[in-house]
Amino acid sequence: MVTEKKEERGKEKKEERGKEKKGKEKKDIAKTEHKESNAQTHRIVRLLEYALNGDRKVSAAMRDIKGIGYRIASILSKKLNTGDKLLADLDADEISHLETALKNVNTFVPSWMINHKNDQFTGTNLHPVGTDLELAVKNDIEFMQKIKTYKGIRHTQGQPVRGQRTRTSFRKGKSVGVVKKKSAPAKEGAKKSAAPGGKTAKK
């Protein structure tokens, strides 16, 4: 009798465990479906050739653009009075104002925050953003290479520009291991003076 009761209890426990596992699996499936549906419903806004997530706040979404950091994004959002609005909730006029502000960041921001002060070609303070920033950096490097400054030469050699050590880092090519200097052969005079036991030979 006792053994039969134990067997029945064991069967009941197994059934309960199986039900719990099935319930967990269903919950996991529902969660994954919910996540996929949320991922699909993301609204995308195009700004300066960038596809930005429209379900984020304006100040946070702007930071995905190259050249826009936390400070500049917060300043622009305050100047344009976007507040806690989502990027996708802005109307056409607000988006056009935001785009013009991003193209003319140097008018909204103090001079010490600008990334291209006293531009070498125009002589004005500029703050290029996105693809314009990539082109500006490329032009600067090419100009340094053309006039053969130290930085330009280092760029052409593929070496670090800002004074980093090269003994352990930036090692490329076939011979990567450390090569010891070969010991120079002893001179003839030194050979004669040296005795086999390490003592100097008597004259």
Contact map, one row per residue, 1 for C-alpha under 8 A:
11111000000000000000000000000000000000000000000000000000000000000000000000000000000000000000000000000000000000000000000000000000000000000000000000000000000000000000000000000000000000000000000000000000000
11111100000000000000000000000000000000000000000000000000000000000000000000000000000000000000000000000000000000000000000000000000000000000000000000000000000000000000000000000000000000000000000000000000000
11111110000000000000000000000000000000000000000000000000000000000000000000000000000000000000000000000000000000000000000000000000000000000000000000000000000000000000000000000000000000000000000000000000000
11111111000000000000000000000000000000000000000000000000000000000000000000000000000000000000000000000000000000000000000000000000000000000000000000000000000000000000000000000000000000000000000000000000000
11111111100000000000000000000000000000000000000000000000000000000000000000000000000000000000000000000000000000000000000000000000000000000000000000000000000000000000000000000000000000000000000000000000000
01111111110000000000000000000000000000000000000000000000000000000000000000000000000000000000000000000000000000000000000000000000000000000000000000000000000000000000000000000000000000000000000000000000000
00111111111000000000000000000000000000000000000000000000000000000000000000000000000000000000000000000000000000000000000000000000000000000000000000000000000000000000000000000000000000000000000000000000000
00011111111100000000000000000000000000000000000000000000000000000000000000000000000000000000000000000000000000000000000000000000000000000000000000000000000000000000000000000000000000000000000000000000000
00001111111110000000000000000000000000000000000000000000000000000000000000000000000000000000000000000000000000000000000000000000000000000000000000000000000000000000000000000000000000000000000000000000000
00000111111111000000000000000000000000000000000000000000000000000000000000000000000000000000000000000000000000000000000000000000000000000000000000000000000000000000000000000000000000000000000000000000000
00000011111111100000000000000000000000000000000000000000000000000000000000000000000000000000000000000000000000000000000000000000000000000000000000000000000000000000000000000000000000000000000000000000000
00000001111111110000000000000000000000000000000000000000000000000000000000000000000000000000000000000000000000000000000000000000000000000000000000000000000000000000000000000000000000000000000000000000000
00000000111111111000000000000000000000000000000000000000000000000000000000000000000000000000000000000000000000000000000000000000000000000000000000000000000000000000000000000000000000000000000000000000000
00000000011111111100000000000000000000000000000000000000000000000000000000000000000000000000000000000000000000000000000000000000000000000000000000000000000000000000000000000000000000000000000000000000000
00000000001111111110000000000000000000000000000000000000000000000000000000000000000000000000000000000000000000000000000000000000000000000000000000000000000000000000000000000000000000000000000000000000000
00000000000111111111000000000000000000000000000000000000000000000000000000000000000000000000000000000000000000000000000000000000000000000000000000000000000000000000000000000000000000000000000000000000000
00000000000011111111100000000000000000000000000000000000000000000000000000000000000000000000000000000000000000000000000000000000000000000000000000000000000000000000000000000000000000000000000000000000000
00000000000001111111110000000000000000000000000000000000000000000000000000000000000000000000000000000000000000000000000000000000000000000000000000000000000000000000000000000000000000000000000000000000000
00000000000000111111111000000000000000000000000000000000000000000000000000000000000000000000000000000000000000000000000000000000000000000000000000000000000000000000000000000000000000000000000000000000000
00000000000000011111111100000000000000000000000000000000000000000000000000000000000000000000000000000000000000000000000000000000000000000000000000000000000000000000000000000000000000000000000000000000000
00000000000000001111111110000000000000000000000000000000000000000000000000000000000000000000000000000000000000000000000000000000000000000000000000000000000000000000000000000000000000000000000000000000000
00000000000000000111111111000000000000000000000000000000000000000000000000000000000000000000000000000000000000000000000000000000000000000000000000000000000000000000000000000000000000000000000000000000000
00000000000000000011111111100000000000000000000000000000000000000000000000000000000000000000000000000000000000000000000000000000000000000000000000000000000000000000000000000000000000000000000000000000000
00000000000000000001111111110000000000000000000000000000000000000000000000000000000000000000000000000000000000000000000000000000000000000000000000000000000000000000000000000000000000000000000000000000000
00000000000000000000111111111000000000000000000000000000000000000000000000000000000000000000000000000000000000000000000000000000000000000000000000000000000000000000000000000000000000000000000000000000000
00000000000000000000011111111100000000000000000000000000000000000000000000000000000000000000000000000000000000000000000000000000000000000000000000000000000000000000000000000000000000000000000000000000000
00000000000000000000001111111110000000000000000000000000000000000000000000000000000000000000000000000000000000000000000000000000000000000000000000000000000000000000000000000000000000000000000000000000000
00000000000000000000000111111111000000000000000000000000000000000000000000000000000000000000000000000000000000000000000000000000000000000000000000000000000000000000000000000000000000000000000000000000000
00000000000000000000000011111111100000000000000000000000000000000000000000000000000000000000000000000000000000000000000000000000000000000000000000000000000000000000000000000000000000000000000000000000000
00000000000000000000000001111111110000000000000000000000000000000000000000000000000000000000000000000000000000000000000000000000000000000000000000000000000000000000000000000000000000000000000000000000000
00000000000000000000000000111111111000000000000000000000000000000000000000000000000000000000000000000000000000000000000000000000000000000000000000000000000000000000000000000000000000000000000000000000000
00000000000000000000000000011111111100000000000000000000000000000000000000000000000000000000000000000000000000000000000000000000000000000000000000000000000000000000000000000000000000000000000000000000000
00000000000000000000000000001111111110000000000000000000000000000000000000000000000000000000000000000000000000000000000000000000000000000000000000000000000000000000000000000000000000000000000000000000000
00000000000000000000000000000111111111000000000000000000000000000000000000000000000000000000000000000000000000000000000000000000000000000000000000000000000000000000000000000000000000000000000000000000000
00000000000000000000000000000011111111100000000000000000000000000000000000000000000000000000000000000000000000000000000000000000000000000000000000000000000000000000000000000000000000000000000000000000000
00000000000000000000000000000001111111110000000000000000000000000000000000000000000000000000000000000000000000000000000000000000000000000000000000000000000000000000000000000000000000000000000000000000000
00000000000000000000000000000000111111111000000000000000000000000000000000000000000000000000000000000000000000000000000000000000000000000000000000000000000000000000000000000000000000000000000000000000000
00000000000000000000000000000000011111111100000000000000000000000000000000000000000000000000000000000000000000000000000000000000000000000000000000000000000000000000000000000000000000000000000000000000000
00000000000000000000000000000000001111111100000000000000000000000000000000000000000000000000000000000000000000000000000000000000000000000000000000000000000000000000000000000000000000000000000000000000000
00000000000000000000000000000000000111111100000000000000000000000000000000000000000000000000000000000000000000000000000000000000000000000000000000000000000000000000000000000000000000000000000000000000000
00000000000000000000000000000000000011111110000000000000000000000000000000000000000000000000000000000000000000000000000000000000000000000000000000000000000000000000000000000000000000000000000000000000000
00000000000000000000000000000000000001111111000000001110000000000000000000000000000000000000000000000000000000000000000000000000000000000000000000000000000000000000000000000000000000000000000000000000000
00000000000000000000000000000000000000001111100000001110000000000000000000000000000000010000000000000000000000000000000000000000000000000000000000000000000000000000000000000000000000000000000000000000000
00000000000000000000000000000000000000000111110000111110000000000000000000000000000000010000000000000000000000000000000000000000000000000000000000000000000000000000000000000000000000000000000000000000000
00000000000000000000000000000000000000000011111000111100000000000000000000000000000000110000000000000000000000000000000000000000000000000000000000000000000000000000000000000000000000000000000000000000000
00000000000000000000000000000000000000000001111111110000000000000000000000000000000000000000000000000000000000000000000000000000000000000000000000000000000000000000000000000000000000000000000000000000000
00000000000000000000000000000000000000000000111111110000000000000000000000000000000000000000000000100000000000000000000000000000000000000000000000000000000000000000000000000000000000000000000000000000000
00000000000000000000000000000000000000000000011111000000000000000000000000000000000000000000000000100000000000000000000000000000010000000000000000000000000000000000000000000000000000000000000000000000000
00000000000000000000000000000000000000000000011111100000000000000000000000000000000000000000000000000000000000000000000000000000000000000000000000000000000000000000000000000000000000000000000000000000000
00000000000000000000000000000000000000000000011111110000000000001000000000000000000000000000000000000000000000000000000000000000000000000000000000000000000000000000000000000000000000000000000000000000000
00000000000000000000000000000000000000000001111011111000000000000000000000000000000000000000000000000000000000000000000000000000000000000000000000000000000000000000000000000000000000000000000000000000000
00000000000000000000000000000000000000000001111001111100000011010000000000000000000000000000000000000000000000000000000000000000000000000000000000000000000000000000000000000000000000000000000000000000000
00000000000000000000000000000000000000000111100000111111000010000000000000000000000000100000000000000000000000000000000000000000000000000000000000000000000000000000000000000000000000000000000000000000000
00000000000000000000000000000000000000000111100000011111100010000000000000000000000001111000000000000000000000000000000000000000000000000000000000000000000000000000000000000000000000000000000000000000000
00000000000000000000000000000000000000000111000000001111100000000000000000000000000001110000000000000000000000000000000000000000000000000000000000000000000000000000000000000000000000000000000000000000000
00000000000000000000000000000000000000000000000000001111110110000000000000000000000001100000000000000000000000000000000000000000000000000000000000000000000000000000000000000000000000000000000000000000000
00000000000000000000000000000000000000000000000000000111111110000000000000000000000111100000000000000000000000000000000000000000000000000000000000000000000000000000000000000000000000000000000000000000000
00000000000000000000000000000000000000000000000000000001111111000000000000001000010111100000000000000000000000000000000000000000000000000000000000000000000000000000000000000000000000000000000000000000000
00000000000000000000000000000000000000000000000000000000111111100000010011011000000000000000000000000000000000000000000000000000000000000000000000000000000000000000000000000000000000000000000000000000000
00000000000000000000000000000000000000000000000000000001111111110000010010000000000000000000000000000000000000000000000000000000000000000000000000000000000000000000000000000000000000000000000000000000000
00000000000000000000000000000000000000000000000000011101111111110000000000000000000000100000000000000000000000000000000000000000000000000000000000000000000000000000000000000000000000000000000000000000000
00000000000000000000000000000000000000000000000000010000011111111001000010000000000000000000000000000000000000000000000000000000000000000000000000000000000000000000000000000000000000000000000000000000000
00000000000000000000000000000000000000000000000000000000001111111101110010000000000000000000000000000000000000000000000000000000000000000000000000000000000000000000000000000000000000000000000000000000000
00000000000000000000000000000000000000000000000000010000000111111101000000000000000000000000000000000000000000000000000000000000000000000000000000000000000000000000000000000000000000000000000000000000000
00000000000000000000000000000000000000000000000001000000000001111111000000000000000000000000000000000000000000000000000000000000110000000000000000000000000000000000000000000000000000000000000000000000000
00000000000000000000000000000000000000000000000000000000000000111111000000000000000000000000000000000000000000000000000000000000111010000000000000000000000000000000000000000000000000000000000000000000000
00000000000000000000000000000000000000000000000000000000000000001111100000000000000000000000000000000000000000000010000000000011110010000000000000000000000000000000000000000000000000000000000000000000000
00000000000000000000000000000000000000000000000000000000000001111111110110000000000000000000000000000000000000000000000000000000100000000000000000000000000000000000000000000000000000000000000000000000000
00000000000000000000000000000000000000000000000000000000000000100011111110000000000000000000000000000000000000000000000000000000000000000000000000000000000000000000000000000000000000000000000000000000000
00000000000000000000000000000000000000000000000000000000001100100001111111000000000000000000000000000000000000000000000000000000000000000000000000000000000000000000000000000000000000000000000000000000000
00000000000000000000000000000000000000000000000000000000000000000000111111100000000000000000000000000000000000000000000000000000000000000000000000000000000000000000000000000000000000000000000000000000000
00000000000000000000000000000000000000000000000000000000000000000001111111110000000000000000000000000000000010000000000000000000000000000000000000000000000000000000000000000000000000000000000000000000000
00000000000000000000000000000000000000000000000000000000001101100001111111111000000000000000000000000000000000000000000000000000000000000000000000000000000000000000000000000000000000000000000000000000000
00000000000000000000000000000000000000000000000000000000001000000000011111111100000000000000000000000000000000000000000000000000000000000000000000000000000000000000000000000000000000000000000000000000000
00000000000000000000000000000000000000000000000000000000000000000000001111111110000000000000000000000000000110000000000000000000000000000000000000000000000000000000000000000000000000000000000000000000000
00000000000000000000000000000000000000000000000000000000001000000000000111111111000000000000000000001000000100000000000000000000000000000000000000000000000000000000000000000000000000000000000000000000000
00000000000000000000000000000000000000000000000000000000011000000000000011111111111000000000000000000000000000000000000000000000000000000000000000000000000000000000000000000000000000000000000000000000000
00000000000000000000000000000000000000000000000000000000000000000000000001111111111000000000000000000000000000000000000000000000000000000000000000000000000000000000000000000000000000000000000000000000000
00000000000000000000000000000000000000000000000000000000000000000000000000111111100000000000000000000000000100000000000000000000000000000000000000000000000000000000000000000000000000000000000000000000000
00000000000000000000000000000000000000000000000000000000000000000000000000011111110000000000000011000000000000000000000000000000000000000000000000000000000000000000000000000000000000000000000000000000000
00000000000000000000000000000000000000000000000000000000000000000000000000001111111000000000000000000000000000000000000000000000000000000000000000000000000000000000000000000000000000000000000000000000000
00000000000000000000000000000000000000000000000000000000010000000000000000001101111110000000000000000000000000000000000000000000000000000000000000000000000000000000000000000000000000000000000000000000000
00000000000000000000000000000000000000000000000000000000000000000000000000001100111110000000000000000000000000000000000000000000000000000000000000000000000000000000000000000000000000000000000000000000000
00000000000000000000000000000000000000000000000000000000110000000000000000000000011111000000000000000000000000000000000000000000000000000000000000000000000000000000000000000000000000000000000000000000000
00000000000000000000000000000000000000000000000000000000110000000000000000000000011111101100000000000000000000000000000000000000000000000000000000000000000000000000000000000000000000000000000000000000000
00000000000000000000000000000000000000000000000000000111110000000000000000000000000111111100000000000000000000000000000000000000000000000000000000000000000000000000000000000000000000000000000000000000000
00000000000000000000000000000000000000000000100000001111110010000000000000000000000011111100000000000000000000000000000000000000000000000000000000000000000000000000000000000000000000000000000000000000000
00000000000000000000000000000000000000000011100000000110000000000000000000000000000001111100000000000000000000000000000000000000000000000000000000000000000000000000000000000000000000000000000000000000000
00000000000000000000000000000000000000000000000000000100000000000000000000000000000011111110000000000000000000000000000000000000000000000000000000000000000000000000000000000000000000000000000000000000000
00000000000000000000000000000000000000000000000000000000000000000000000000000000000011111111011000000000000000000000000000000000000000000000000000000000000000000000000000000000000000000000000000000000000
00000000000000000000000000000000000000000000000000000000000000000000000000000000000000001111111000000000000000000000000000000000000000000000000000000000000000000000000000000000000000000000000000000000000
00000000000000000000000000000000000000000000000000000000000000000000000000000000000000000111111100000000000000000000000000000000000000000000000000000000000000000000000000000000000000000000000000000000000
00000000000000000000000000000000000000000000000000000000000000000000000000000000000000000011111110000000000000000000000000000000000000000000000000000000000000000000000000000000000000000000000000000000000
00000000000000000000000000000000000000000000000000000000000000000000000000000000000000000111111111000000000000000000000000000000000000000000000000000000000000000000000000000000000000000000000000000000000
00000000000000000000000000000000000000000000000000000000000000000000000000000000000000000111111111100000000000000000000000000000000000000000000000000000000000000000000000000000000000000000000000000000000
00000000000000000000000000000000000000000000000000000000000000000000000000000000000000000001111111110000000000000000000000000000000000000000000000000000000000000000000000000000000000000000000000000000000
00000000000000000000000000000000000000000000000000000000000000000000000000000001000000000000111111111000000000000000000000000000000000000000000000000000000000000000000000000000000000000000000000000000000
00000000000000000000000000000000000000000000000000000000000000000000000000000001000000000000011111111100000000000000000000000000000000000000000000000000000000000000000000000000000000000000000000000000000
00000000000000000000000000000000000000000000001100000000000000000000000000000000000000000000001111111110000000000000000000000000000000000000000000000000000000000000000000000000000000000000000000000000000
00000000000000000000000000000000000000000000000000000000000000000000000000000000000000000000000111111111000000000000000000000000000000000000000000000000000000000000000000000000000000000000000000000000000
00000000000000000000000000000000000000000000000000000000000000000000000000010000000000000000000011111111100100000000000000000000000000000000000000000000000000000000000000000000000000000000000000000000000
00000000000000000000000000000000000000000000000000000000000000000000000000000000000000000000000001111111100000000000000000000000100000000000000000000000000000000000000000000000000000000000000000000000000
00000000000000000000000000000000000000000000000000000000000000000000000000000000000000000000000000111111100000000000000000000001100000000000000000000000000000000000000000000000000000000000000000000000000
00000000000000000000000000000000000000000000000000000000000000000000000000000000000000000000000000011111111100000000000000000010000000000000000000000000000000000000000000000000000000000000000000000000000
00000000000000000000000000000000000000000000000000000000000000000000000000000000000000000000000000001111111110000000000000000010000000000000000000000000000000000000000000000000000000000000000000000000000
00000000000000000000000000000000000000000000000000000000000000000000000000000000000000000000000000000001111111100100000000001110000000000000000000000000000000000000000000000000000000000000000000000000000
00000000000000000000000000000000000000000000000000000000000000000000000000000000000000000000000000000001111111000000000000000000000000000000000000000000000000000000000000000000000000000000000000000000000
00000000000000000000000000000000000000000000000000000000000000000000000000110010000000000000000000001001111111000000000000000000000000000000000000000000000000000000000000000000000000000000000000000000000
00000000000000000000000000000000000000000000000000000000000000000000000100100000000000000000000000000000111111101100000000000000000000000000000000000000000000000000000000000000000000000000000000000000000
00000000000000000000000000000000000000000000000000000000000000000000000000000000000000000000000000000000011111111100000000000000000000000000000000000000000000000000000000000000000000000000000000000000000
00000000000000000000000000000000000000000000000000000000000000000000000000000000000000000000000000000000010011111100100000001000000000000000000000000000000000000000000000000000000000000000000000000000000
00000000000000000000000000000000000000000000000000000000000000000000000000000000000000000000000000000000000001111100000000000000000000000000000000000000000000000000000000000000000000000000000000000000000
00000000000000000000000000000000000000000000000000000000000000000000000000000000000000000000000000000000000011111110000000000000000000000000000000000000000000000000000000000000000000000000000000000000000
00000000000000000000000000000000000000000000000000000000000000000000000000000000000000000000000000000000010011111111100000001110000000000000000000000000000000000000000000000000000000000000000000000000000
00000000000000000000000000000000000000000000000000000000000000000010000000000000000000000000000000000000000000001111100000000111000000000000000000000000000000000000000000000000000000000000000000000000000
00000000000000000000000000000000000000000000000000000000000000000000000000000000000000000000000000000000000000000111111000001111000000000000000000000000000000000000000000000000000000000000000000000000000
00000000000000000000000000000000000000000000000000000000000000000000000000000000000000000000000000000000000000100111111000011110000000000000000000000000000000000000000000000000000000000000000000000000000
00000000000000000000000000000000000000000000000000000000000000000000000000000000000000000000000000000000000000000001111101111100000000000000000000000000000000000000000000000000000000000000000000000000000
00000000000000000000000000000000000000000000000000000000000000000000000000000000000000000000000000000000000000000001111111111100000000000000000000000000000000000000000000000000000000000000000000000000000
00000000000000000000000000000000000000000000000000000000000000000000000000000000000000000000000000000000000000000000011111100000000000000000000000000000000000000000000000000000000000000000000000000000000
00000000000000000000000000000000000000000000000000000000000000000000000000000000000000000000000000000000000000000000001111100000000000000000000000000000000000000000000000000000000000000000000000000000000
00000000000000000000000000000000000000000000000000000000000000000000000000000000000000000000000000000000000000000000011111110000000000000000000000000000000000000000000000000000000000000000000000000000000
00000000000000000000000000000000000000000000000000000000000000000000000000000000000000000000000000000000000000000000011111111000000000000000000000000000000000000000000000000000000000000000000000000000000
00000000000000000000000000000000000000000000000000000000000000000000000000000000000000000000000000000000000000000000111001111100000000000000000000000000000000000000000000000000000000000000000000000000000
00000000000000000000000000000000000000000000000000000000000000000000000000000000000000000000000000000000010000100101111000111110000000000000000000000000000000000000000000000000000000000000000000000000000
00000000000000000000000000000000000000000000000000000000000000000000000000000000000000000000000000000000010000000111111000011111000000000000000000000000000000000000000000000000000000000000000000000000000
00000000000000000000000000000000000000000000000000000000000000000010000000000000000000000000000000000001110000000111100000001111100010000000000000000000000000000000000000000000000000000000000000000000000
00000000000000000000000000000000000000000000000000000000000000000010000000000000000000000000000000000010000000000011000000000111110110010000000000000000000000000000000000000000000000000000000000000000000
00000000000000000000000000000000000000000000000000000000000000001111000000000000000000000000000000000110000000000000000000000011111110000000000000000000000000000000000000000000000000000000000000000000000
00000000000000000000000000000000000000000000000100000000000000001110000000000000000000000000000000000000000000000000000000000001111111000000000000000000000000000000000000000000000000000000000000000000000
00000000000000000000000000000000000000000000000000000000000000000100000000000000000000000000000000000000000000000000000000000000111111100000000000000000000000000000000000000000000000000000000000000000000
00000000000000000000000000000000000000000000000000000000000000000000000000000000000000000000000000000000000000000000000000000001111111110000000000000000000000000000000000000000000000000000000000000000000
00000000000000000000000000000000000000000000000000000000000000000110000000000000000000000000000000000000000000000000000000000011111111111000000000000000000000000000000000000000000000000000000000000000000
00000000000000000000000000000000000000000000000000000000000000000000000000000000000000000000000000000000000000000000000000000000011111111100000000000000000000000000000000000000000000000000000000000000000
00000000000000000000000000000000000000000000000000000000000000000000000000000000000000000000000000000000000000000000000000000000001111111110000000000000000000000000000000000000000000000000000000000000000
00000000000000000000000000000000000000000000000000000000000000000000000000000000000000000000000000000000000000000000000000000001000111111111000000000000000000000000000000000000000000000000000000000000000
00000000000000000000000000000000000000000000000000000000000000000000000000000000000000000000000000000000000000000000000000000000000011111111100000000000000000000000000000000000000000000000000000000000000
00000000000000000000000000000000000000000000000000000000000000000000000000000000000000000000000000000000000000000000000000000000000001111111110000000000000000000000000000000000000000000000000000000000000
00000000000000000000000000000000000000000000000000000000000000000000000000000000000000000000000000000000000000000000000000000000000000111111111000000000000000000000000000000000000000000000000000000000000
00000000000000000000000000000000000000000000000000000000000000000000000000000000000000000000000000000000000000000000000000000000000000011111111100000000000000000000000000000000000000000000000000000000000
00000000000000000000000000000000000000000000000000000000000000000000000000000000000000000000000000000000000000000000000000000000000000001111111110000001001000000000000000000000000000000000000000000000000
00000000000000000000000000000000000000000000000000000000000000000000000000000000000000000000000000000000000000000000000000000000000000000111111111000001000000000000000000000000000000000000000000000000000
00000000000000000000000000000000000000000000000000000000000000000000000000000000000000000000000000000000000000000000000000000000000000000011111111100001000000000000000000000000000000000000000000000000000
00000000000000000000000000000000000000000000000000000000000000000000000000000000000000000000000000000000000000000000000000000000000000000001111111111011100000000000000000000000000000000000000000000000000
00000000000000000000000000000000000000000000000000000000000000000000000000000000000000000000000000000000000000000000000000000000000000000000111111111011101100000000000000000000000000000000000000000000000
00000000000000000000000000000000000000000000000000000000000000000000000000000000000000000000000000000000000000000000000000000000000000000000011111110001000000000000000000000000000000000000000000000000000
00000000000000000000000000000000000000000000000000000000000000000000000000000000000000000000000000000000000000000000000000000000000000000000001111111001000000000000000000000000000000000000000000000000000
00000000000000000000000000000000000000000000000000000000000000000000000000000000000000000000000000000000000000000000000000000000000000000000000111111111100000000000000000000000000000000000000000000000000
00000000000000000000000000000000000000000000000000000000000000000000000000000000000000000000000000000000000000000000000000000000000000000000000110111111100000000000000000000000000000000000000000000000000
00000000000000000000000000000000000000000000000000000000000000000000000000000000000000000000000000000000000000000000000000000000000000000000000000011111110000000000000000000000000000000000000000000000000
00000000000000000000000000000000000000000000000000000000000000000000000000000000000000000000000000000000000000000000000000000000000000000000000110011111111000001000000000000000000000000000000000000000000
00000000000000000000000000000000000000000000000000000000000000000000000000000000000000000000000000000000000000000000000000000000000000000000111111111111111100000000000000000000000000000000000000000000000
00000000000000000000000000000000000000000000000000000000000000000000000000000000000000000000000000000000000000000000000000000000000000000000000110011111111110000000000000000000000000000000000000000000000
00000000000000000000000000000000000000000000000000000000000000000000000000000000000000000000000000000000000000000000000000000000000000000000000000000111111111111000000000000000000000000000000000000000000
00000000000000000000000000000000000000000000000000000000000000000000000000000000000000000000000000000000000000000000000000000000000000000000100010000011111111111000000000000000000000000000000000000000000
00000000000000000000000000000000000000000000000000000000000000000000000000000000000000000000000000000000000000000000000000000000000000000000000010000001111111100000000000000000000000000000000000000000000
00000000000000000000000000000000000000000000000000000000000000000000000000000000000000000000000000000000000000000000000000000000000000000000000000000000111111100000000000000000000000000000000000000000000
00000000000000000000000000000000000000000000000000000000000000000000000000000000000000000000000000000000000000000000000000000000000000000000000000000000011111110000000000000000000000000000000000000000000
00000000000000000000000000000000000000000000000000000000000000000000000000000000000000000000000000000000000000000000000000000000000000000000000000000000011111111000000001000000000000000000000000000000000
00000000000000000000000000000000000000000000000000000000000000000000000000000000000000000000000000000000000000000000000000000000000000000000000000000000011001111111010001000000000000000000000000000000000
00000000000000000000000000000000000000000000000000000000000000000000000000000000000000000000000000000000000000000000000000000000000000000000000000000010011000111111000000000000000000000000000000000000000
00000000000000000000000000000000000000000000000000000000000000000000000000000000000000000000000000000000000000000000000000000000000000000000000000000000000000011111000000000000000000000000000000000000000
00000000000000000000000000000000000000000000000000000000000000000000000000000000000000000000000000000000000000000000000000000000000000000000000000000000000000011111100000000000000000000000000000000000000
00000000000000000000000000000000000000000000000000000000000000000000000000000000000000000000000000000000000000000000000000000000000000000000000000000000000000011111110000000000000000000000000000000000000
00000000000000000000000000000000000000000000000000000000000000000000000000000000000000000000000000000000000000000000000000000000000000000000000000000000000000000011111110000000000000000000000000000000000
00000000000000000000000000000000000000000000000000000000000000000000000000000000000000000000000000000000000000000000000000000000000000000000000000000000000000010001111111100000000000000000000000000000000
00000000000000000000000000000000000000000000000000000000000000000000000000000000000000000000000000000000000000000000000000000000000000000000000000000000000000000000111110100000000000000000000000000000000
00000000000000000000000000000000000000000000000000000000000000000000000000000000000000000000000000000000000000000000000000000000000000000000000000000000000000000000111111100000000000000000000000000000000
00000000000000000000000000000000000000000000000000000000000000000000000000000000000000000000000000000000000000000000000000000000000000000000000000000000000000000000111111100000000000000000000000000000000
00000000000000000000000000000000000000000000000000000000000000000000000000000000000000000000000000000000000000000000000000000000000000000000000000000000000000110000010111110000000000000000000000000000000
00000000000000000000000000000000000000000000000000000000000000000000000000000000000000000000000000000000000000000000000000000000000000000000000000000000000000000000011111111001000000000000000000000000000
00000000000000000000000000000000000000000000000000000000000000000000000000000000000000000000000000000000000000000000000000000000000000000000000000000000000000000000000001111111000000000000000000000000000
00000000000000000000000000000000000000000000000000000000000000000000000000000000000000000000000000000000000000000000000000000000000000000000000000000000000000000000000000111111000000000000000000000000000
00000000000000000000000000000000000000000000000000000000000000000000000000000000000000000000000000000000000000000000000000000000000000000000000000000000000000000000000000011111000000000000000000000000000
00000000000000000000000000000000000000000000000000000000000000000000000000000000000000000000000000000000000000000000000000000000000000000000000000000000000000000000000000011111100000000000000000000000000
00000000000000000000000000000000000000000000000000000000000000000000000000000000000000000000000000000000000000000000000000000000000000000000000000000000000000000000000000111111110000000000000000000000000
00000000000000000000000000000000000000000000000000000000000000000000000000000000000000000000000000000000000000000000000000000000000000000000000000000000000000000000000000000011111000000000000000000000000
00000000000000000000000000000000000000000000000000000000000000000000000000000000000000000000000000000000000000000000000000000000000000000000000000000000000000000000000000000001111100000000000000000000000
00000000000000000000000000000000000000000000000000000000000000000000000000000000000000000000000000000000000000000000000000000000000000000000000000000000000000000000000000000000111110000000000000000000000
00000000000000000000000000000000000000000000000000000000000000000000000000000000000000000000000000000000000000000000000000000000000000000000000000000000000000000000000000000000011111000000000000000000000
00000000000000000000000000000000000000000000000000000000000000000000000000000000000000000000000000000000000000000000000000000000000000000000000000000000000000000000000000000000001111100000000000000000000
00000000000000000000000000000000000000000000000000000000000000000000000000000000000000000000000000000000000000000000000000000000000000000000000000000000000000000000000000000000000111110000000000000000000
00000000000000000000000000000000000000000000000000000000000000000000000000000000000000000000000000000000000000000000000000000000000000000000000000000000000000000000000000000000000011111000000000000000000
00000000000000000000000000000000000000000000000000000000000000000000000000000000000000000000000000000000000000000000000000000000000000000000000000000000000000000000000000000000000001111100000000000000000
00000000000000000000000000000000000000000000000000000000000000000000000000000000000000000000000000000000000000000000000000000000000000000000000000000000000000000000000000000000000000111110000000000000000
00000000000000000000000000000000000000000000000000000000000000000000000000000000000000000000000000000000000000000000000000000000000000000000000000000000000000000000000000000000000000011111011000000000000
00000000000000000000000000000000000000000000000000000000000000000000000000000000000000000000000000000000000000000000000000000000000000000000000000000000000000000000000000000000000000001111111000000000000
00000000000000000000000000000000000000000000000000000000000000000000000000000000000000000000000000000000000000000000000000000000000000000000000000000000000000000000000000000000000000000111111100000000000
00000000000000000000000000000000000000000000000000000000000000000000000000000000000000000000000000000000000000000000000000000000000000000000000000000000000000000000000000000000000000000011111110000000000
00000000000000000000000000000000000000000000000000000000000000000000000000000000000000000000000000000000000000000000000000000000000000000000000000000000000000000000000000000000000000000111111111000000000
00000000000000000000000000000000000000000000000000000000000000000000000000000000000000000000000000000000000000000000000000000000000000000000000000000000000000000000000000000000000000000111111111000000000
00000000000000000000000000000000000000000000000000000000000000000000000000000000000000000000000000000000000000000000000000000000000000000000000000000000000000000000000000000000000000000001111111100000100
00000000000000000000000000000000000000000000000000000000000000000000000000000000000000000000000000000000000000000000000000000000000000000000000000000000000000000000000000000000000000000000111111100001100
00000000000000000000000000000000000000000000000000000000000000000000000000000000000000000000000000000000000000000000000000000000000000000000000000000000000000000000000000000000000000000000011111110111100
00000000000000000000000000000000000000000000000000000000000000000000000000000000000000000000000000000000000000000000000000000000000000000000000000000000000000000000000000000000000000000000000111111111100
00000000000000000000000000000000000000000000000000000000000000000000000000000000000000000000000000000000000000000000000000000000000000000000000000000000000000000000000000000000000000000000000001111110000
00000000000000000000000000000000000000000000000000000000000000000000000000000000000000000000000000000000000000000000000000000000000000000000000000000000000000000000000000000000000000000000000000111110000
00000000000000000000000000000000000000000000000000000000000000000000000000000000000000000000000000000000000000000000000000000000000000000000000000000000000000000000000000000000000000000000000001111111000
00000000000000000000000000000000000000000000000000000000000000000000000000000000000000000000000000000000000000000000000000000000000000000000000000000000000000000000000000000000000000000000000001111111100
00000000000000000000000000000000000000000000000000000000000000000000000000000000000000000000000000000000000000000000000000000000000000000000000000000000000000000000000000000000000000000000000011100111110
00000000000000000000000000000000000000000000000000000000000000000000000000000000000000000000000000000000000000000000000000000000000000000000000000000000000000000000000000000000000000000000000111100011111
00000000000000000000000000000000000000000000000000000000000000000000000000000000000000000000000000000000000000000000000000000000000000000000000000000000000000000000000000000000000000000000000000000001111
00000000000000000000000000000000000000000000000000000000000000000000000000000000000000000000000000000000000000000000000000000000000000000000000000000000000000000000000000000000000000000000000000000000111
